């Protein structure tokens, strides 16, 4: 279900629903949109389910997002990218921040192609990559910037728990 109203009204509604119903999850997809979902259902759980059904390791999945409802998706993917003009929550959850919405996907593809040609992508699937480890050092070549301290050594950013 989607509720659309003022940010102030949504904040009050979030509090009231959270206090009375623990069987639903609430997420803001825009400042004026509140999504009401079954508890535990989000873009991250959908990605995990789809990857499992298709036999694709999450370490081999890149995802891009721009809003708070994308945070679980960005954390679930092997490489989470946020758009430069997106919500700060999405940027904090991402491994790399690329350009603005109009060019973000092209920049992410360029980043992945550059890493592939440099031999820093498509590592064997092992314990390191299964926890989300991968280099993102070519991000600045595409106009983006590494975030959360992610480095060419791979691995999760300092202060960020390993991915599952």
C-alpha positions in Angstrom: 0.0 0.0 0.0 1.2 3.5 -0.7 0.2 6.5 1.3 0.9 10.0 -0.2 0.7 13.1 2.0 2.9 15.8 3.5 6.2 14.7 5.2 4.9 15.9 8.6 1.7 13.8 8.3 3.7 10.8 7.2 6.0 11.1 10.2 3.0 11.0 12.6 1.4 8.1 10.7 4.7 6.1 10.8 4.8 6.5 14.6 1.2 5.5 15.1 1.4 2.4 12.8 4.7 1.3 14.3 3.2 1.5 17.8 0.2 -0.7 16.9 1.2 -3.1 14.1 4.4 -5.0 14.0 3.3 -7.2 11.1 4.0 -4.4 8.5 7.2 -2.7 7.4 7.2 1.0 6.6 9.6 2.7 4.2 9.7 6.1 2.6 10.3 5.9 -1.1 9.9 9.7 -1.5 9.6 12.5 1.1 5.8 12.4 0.6 5.3 8.6 0.0 5.1 6.0 2.7 5.1 2.4 1.5 3.4 -0.2 3.8 4.7 -3.7 3.2 4.6 -7.1 4.9 7.3 -7.2 7.6 10.6 -8.4 6.1 9.6 -7.7 2.5 11.8 -5.1 0.8 13.9 -4.7 -2.3 16.8 -6.5 -0.7 14.7 -9.6 0.1 13.4 -9.5 -3.4 16.9 -9.4 -4.8 18.1 -12.3 -2.6 15.1 -14.3 -3.7 15.6 -13.6 -7.4 19.4 -14.3 -7.2 18.7 -17.6 -5.4 16.1 -18.6 -8.0 18.4 -17.8 -10.8 21.5 -19.3 -9.2 23.4 -16.0 -9.3 25.7 -15.3 -6.3 24.9 -11.9 -4.8 28.6 -11.0 -5.0 28.1 -10.9 -8.8 25.1 -8.5 -8.6 25.3 -4.7 -9.0 22.3 -2.6 -8.0 21.7 1.1 -8.1 19.3 3.2 -6.1 18.5 6.7 -5.0 16.0 6.6 -2.1 15.6 5.2 1.4 13.6 2.3 0.1 16.6 1.2 -2.0 18.9 0.8 1.1 18.1 -2.9 1.6 18.8 -3.5 -2.1 22.1 -1.7 -2.0 23.2 -3.7 1.0 22.1 -7.0 -0.5 23.9 -6.5 -3.8 27.6 -7.4 -4.3 28.1 -3.8 -5.5 25.6 -1.2 -4.3 25.7 2.1 -6.1 23.8 5.3 -5.2 23.1 8.2 -7.5 24.9 11.4 -6.7 21.7 13.4 -6.3 19.9 10.7 -4.4 18.9 10.6 -0.7 21.8 10.6 1.8 20.5 7.3 3.3 21.0 5.6 0.0 24.5 7.1 -0.4 25.5 6.0 3.0 24.4 2.4 2.3 26.2 2.3 -1.1 29.7 1.1 -1.8 30.1 3.8 -4.5 28.3 7.0 -5.4 28.1 7.7 -9.1 26.8 10.8 -10.9 23.3 12.3 -10.9 20.2 10.4 -11.9 20.5 11.3 -15.6 23.9 9.7 -16.0 24.2 7.3 -13.0 23.5 4.0 -14.9 25.9 4.9 -17.7 28.6 5.7 -15.1 28.0 2.5 -13.2 28.2 0.5 -16.4 31.4 2.3 -17.3 32.8 1.6 -13.8 32.0 -2.1 -14.2 33.5 -2.3 -17.7 36.7 -0.5 -16.5 37.1 -2.9 -13.6 36.4 -5.9 -15.9 39.1 -4.8 -18.4 41.5 -4.1 -15.5 40.8 -7.6 -14.2 39.3 -6.4 -10.9 35.8 -7.8 -11.4 34.4 -11.3 -11.7 36.6 -12.8 -9.0 36.1 -16.5 -8.1 33.2 -16.8 -5.7 34.7 -17.6 -2.4 34.2 -16.5 1.2 35.7 -13.0 0.5 33.4 -12.2 -2.4 30.4 -13.9 -0.8 30.6 -11.3 2.0 30.5 -8.4 -0.5 34.3 -7.9 -1.0 35.2 -6.3 -4.3 37.3 -3.4 -5.5 35.7 0.0 -6.3 38.9 2.0 -6.9 37.9 3.0 -10.5 34.9 4.9 -9.3 36.6 8.2 -9.6 37.5 7.5 -13.3 33.8 7.7 -14.1 33.1 10.9 -12.1 31.8 9.0 -9.0 33.5 8.7 -5.7 34.2 5.8 -3.4 32.3 6.0 -0.2 32.4 4.4 3.2 36.1 3.9 2.9 35.8 1.1 0.3 39.2 0.6 -1.3 41.0 -1.4 -4.0 41.7 -4.1 -1.4 38.1 -5.1 -1.6 36.1 -6.2 1.5 33.4 -4.3 3.2 34.0 -0.7 4.2 35.3 -0.1 7.7 32.5 0.2 10.2 30.1 -1.6 7.9 29.2 -5.2 8.7 30.0 -7.9 6.1 27.2 -8.6 3.8 25.3 -11.9 3.9 
